[in-house]
Amino acid sequence: MDEYTKANLDWWNDAAVAHSQGGGYDVASFKAGKNRLHPLEIEEVGDVAGKKLLHLQCHFGMDTLSWARLGAQVTGIDFSDKAITIAQDLSRELGLDATFLCTELFKLTDVLDAAGAFDIVFTSYGAIGWLPDLQLWGRIVAHYLKPGGFFYIAEGHPFMWTFDDRSGDLMLHYPYFSKEPIKDEEEGTYAEKNAKLEHATTYGWNHTFSEIFNSLISAGLTIDFLHEHQFCAWECFPDMEKGEDRFLRFKDPAKRDFIPLMFSLKATKPLK
């Protein structure tokens, strides 16, 4: 495990505990039956009843288990051992059938022997920025899809990541084409702003749209759609407000046309 992955693992282990115990993820409502998925994902992914779904970078499993509530046969993977333990506990407590595996994404084939087994591979919200190599990511996605199966991602827009997330003035701060890891030592987390984590250092990577597209295309997938959105699943900038759909938008309507905040994409593995 390299120094970047080790630092990120320490942070995510701390974050998993903070998120499962804090109010940001609203675990109590989830246990009471609330579905964690947004209408966007449910609509764009479609009916999952009876389908096998692999959730990459699943954190502590609430979205994974939400797909299970909709009838999918789910497998969630994450590199945080604490997150996976919490996910397994949730699955047992709620009586939801799910498989959770603790592994680094790029080592998934060492622990999951299920090539071509899944109808859907899914990932969402703040996931790929933790990965340095999207070419390998794309191959892993394609490896687990059945012919005719599809990959779906809802994620922060690559252009959005170039702006200073501490400023509401939309100031460019990070280079779009940078290949270097971005070090961050900000306190708290995206869901628990005041959390006191033992480990505060993380490393992330910006990825261009061409990287995202080409990693999937070169792995043999066909892009079905790309949608760009004026909202985000988390408070990516100051001065945002949450709508009925649980997405956040700029309070100032004039700012909403300035930059895209999120995208969603579907890509299919051809039958032949």
C-alpha positions in Angstrom: 0.0 0.0 0.0 1.5 3.3 -1.1 1.6 6.4 1.1 -1.3 8.0 -0.6 -3.6 5.0 -0.2 -2.5 4.6 3.4 -3.3 8.2 4.3 -6.7 8.0 2.5 -7.5 4.7 4.3 -6.8 6.2 7.7 -9.0 9.2 6.8 -11.9 7.0 5.5 -11.7 4.7 8.6 -12.2 7.8 10.8 -14.8 9.2 8.4 -16.8 5.9 8.4 -17.2 6.1 12.2 -18.1 9.8 12.2 -20.6 9.4 9.3 -22.3 6.4 10.9 -22.7 8.1 14.3 -23.3 11.7 13.1 -26.4 13.3 11.6 -25.2 14.0 8.0 -26.0 10.5 6.7 -29.3 10.3 8.8 -28.8 6.6 9.6 -31.8 6.6 11.9 -34.1 7.5 9.0 -32.5 4.9 6.8 -33.0 2.2 9.5 -36.7 3.3 9.6 -37.0 2.6 5.9 -35.9 5.7 4.0 -34.2 5.0 0.7 -30.8 6.7 0.5 -30.8 7.0 -3.3 -31.8 10.2 -5.1 -34.6 10.1 -7.7 -31.9 10.8 -10.3 -30.1 7.5 -9.8 -33.3 5.5 -9.5 -34.7 6.9 -12.7 -31.5 6.6 -14.8 -30.5 3.2 -13.6 -34.1 1.9 -13.9 -35.6 -1.3 -12.5 -33.1 -3.4 -10.6 -35.4 -6.1 -9.3 -33.7 -9.5 -9.6 -30.6 -8.0 -11.1 -27.0 -8.5 -9.8 -25.4 -5.1 -8.9 -21.8 -4.5 -7.9 -21.3 -1.2 -6.0 -17.7 0.1 -6.2 -16.4 2.3 -3.3 -19.6 1.7 -1.3 -18.5 3.4 2.0 -20.6 2.0 4.8 -23.2 0.5 2.5 -26.4 2.7 2.8 -26.7 3.2 -1.0 -25.9 -0.5 -1.6 -28.6 -1.6 0.8 -31.0 0.9 -0.7 -30.5 -0.9 -4.0 -31.2 -4.2 -2.1 -34.5 -2.7 -0.9 -35.4 -2.1 -4.5 -34.9 -5.8 -5.3 -31.3 -6.0 -6.5 -28.8 -8.7 -5.5 -26.0 -6.5 -4.2 -22.3 -6.7 -3.6 -20.5 -3.7 -2.2 -16.8 -3.2 -2.0 -14.7 -0.6 -0.2 -11.1 -0.4 1.1 -12.1 0.8 4.6 -12.3 -2.1 7.0 -14.3 0.0 9.4 -16.8 1.0 6.7 -17.3 -2.6 5.6 -17.8 -3.7 9.2 -20.5 -1.1 9.7 -22.1 -2.1 6.4 -22.2 -5.7 7.4 -23.7 -4.8 10.8 -26.4 -2.7 9.0 -27.2 -5.5 6.6 -27.7 -8.0 9.5 -29.7 -5.5 11.6 -32.1 -4.7 8.8 -32.4 -8.2 7.4 -31.2 -7.1 4.0 -29.3 -9.7 2.0 -26.0 -8.2 0.8 -22.4 -9.1 0.3 -19.7 -6.7 1.5 -16.0 -7.1 0.7 -13.1 -5.1 2.1 -10.5 -4.6 -0.6 -8.6 -1.9 -2.5 -10.5 -1.4 -5.7 -7.4 -2.2 -7.9 -7.1 -5.5 -6.0 -10.7 -6.5 -6.4 -10.0 -9.4 -8.8 -7.9 -11.0 -6.1 -10.9 -11.4 -3.8 -14.0 -11.5 -6.1 -14.0 -14.2 -8.7 -17.1 -13.2 -10.6 -16.0 -12.1 -14.1 -19.0 -11.2 -16.2 -21.4 -11.9 -13.3 -23.1 -8.5 -12.9 -26.0 -6.8 -14.7 -25.0 -3.5 -13.3 -21.8 -1.9 -11.9 -22.5 1.3 -10.0 -20.5 4.0 -8.3 -21.4 7.5 -7.2 -20.5 10.8 -5.5 -16.9 11.6 -4.7 -15.5 8.2 -5.8 -13.2 8.4 -8.7 -11.2 11.4 -7.3 -9.6 9.0 -4.9 -8.2 6.8 -7.8 -4.9 7.7 -9.6 -5.5 5.3 -12.6 -8.8 5.4 -14.4 -7.6 3.1 -17.2 -7.4 0.2 -14.7 -10.7 1.3 -13.2 -12.3 1.1 -16.6 -11.0 -2.5 -17.1 -12.3 -3.6 -13.7 -15.7 -2.2 -14.5 -15.8 -4.0 -17.8 -14.4 -7.2 -16.3 -17.4 -7.7 -14.0 -20.2 -6.8 -16.4 -22.2 -9.3 -18.3 -22.5 -8.8 -22.0 -25.4 -6.4 -22.3 -24.9 -5.2 -18.7 -24.2 -1.6 -18.0 -22.1 0.7 -15.8 -23.6 3.8 -14.2 -21.9 6.7 -12.4 -23.2 9.9 -10.8 -20.2 12.1 -9.8 -18.8 15.5 -9.3 -18.2 17.3 -12.6 -14.5 17.4 -13.7 -14.7 21.1 -14.3 -16.3 21.7 -10.8 -13.2 20.2 -9.2 -11.0 23.0 -10.6 -12.6 25.6 -8.4 -11.8 26.6 -4.8 -14.4 24.8 -2.7 -13.8 27.2 0.2 -14.9 30.2 -1.8 -18.4 31.1 -3.0 -16.8 33.4 -5.7 -16.1 30.6 -8.1 -12.4 31.1 -8.3 -10.3 28.7 -10.3 -7.8 27.0 -8.0 -6.8 23.6 -9.3 -5.4 22.8 -12.8 -7.9 20.8 -14.9 -5.1 18.8 -16.6 -3.0 18.1 -13.5 -1.7 14.5 -13.0 -0.2 15.1 -9.6 -2.0 14.1 -6.3 -3.7 17.0 -4.5 -3.0 17.0 -0.8 -5.7 18.2 1.6 -5.5 18.6 5.4 -8.9 20.2 6.0 -10.7 19.4 9.2 -14.0 17.6 9.3 -15.6 15.8 6.4 -18.1 16.6 3.6 -20.9 15.3 5.8 -19.7 16.1 9.3 -18.1 19.5 9.0 -17.2 19.7 12.7 -16.0 16.1 13.1 -12.6 15.7 14.9 -10.7 13.1 13.0 -7.5 11.6 14.2 -6.2 11.6 10.6 -6.7 14.8 8.5 -4.5 14.2 5.5 -6.0 13.0 2.2 -4.8 12.8 -1.4 -7.0 13.0 -4.5 -6.7 13.3 -8.3 -8.5 15.4 -10.8 -9.7 13.5 -13.9 -10.7 15.1 -17.2 -13.8 14.0 -19.1 -11.5 12.5 -21.8 -9.9 10.3 -19.1 -13.3 9.1 -17.9 -14.7 8.5 -21.3 -11.5 6.9 -22.8 -11.1 4.6 -19.8 -14.5 3.1 -20.4 -14.3 3.1 -24.2 -10.9 1.5 -24.2 -12.3 -1.2 -21.9 -14.8 -2.1 -24.6 -17.9 -0.2 -23.2 -20.2 1.9 -25.3 -21.4 5.3 -23.9 -25.2 5.4 -23.7 -25.6 8.9 -22.3 -23.9 11.8 -20.5 -25.9 14.3 -18.5 -24.5 17.4 -16.9 -26.3 18.9 -13.8 -26.5 22.2 -12.0 -26.8 20.6 -8.6 -24.6 18.4 -6.4 -25.1 15.6 -3.9 -23.1 17.4 -1.2 -22.3 21.0 -0.3 -19.4 21.5 -2.8 -19.4 25.3 -2.3 -20.6 27.7 0.3 -24.0 29.4 0.1 -25.9 26.4 -1.2 -29.4 25.1 -0.3 -31.0 21.7 -0.4 -34.0 21.0 -2.6 -36.8 18.5 -2.2 -34.7 16.1 -4.3 -32.0 16.3 -1.6 -29.6 17.8 -4.1 -27.9 21.2 -3.3 -27.9 24.2 -5.6 -26.5 27.7 -5.3 -28.9 30.0 -3.4 -28.2 32.7 -5.9 -30.1 31.6 -9.1 -27.8 33.6 -11.2 -24.9 31.4 -10.3 -26.6 28.2 -11.3 -25.8 28.7 -15.0 -22.1 29.4 -14.5 -20.6 25.9 -14.0 -21.8 22.3 -14.0 -21.6 20.7 -10.6 -22.3 17.0 -11.4 -22.6 14.6 -14.2 -24.2 11.2 -14.7 -23.2 8.6 -17.3 -24.3 5.2 -18.5 -22.1 2.8 -20.5 -23.0 -0.7 -21.8 -20.9 -3.7 -22.5 -21.8 -4.9 -26.0 -23.3 -8.4 -26.4 -20.6 -9.3 -28.8 
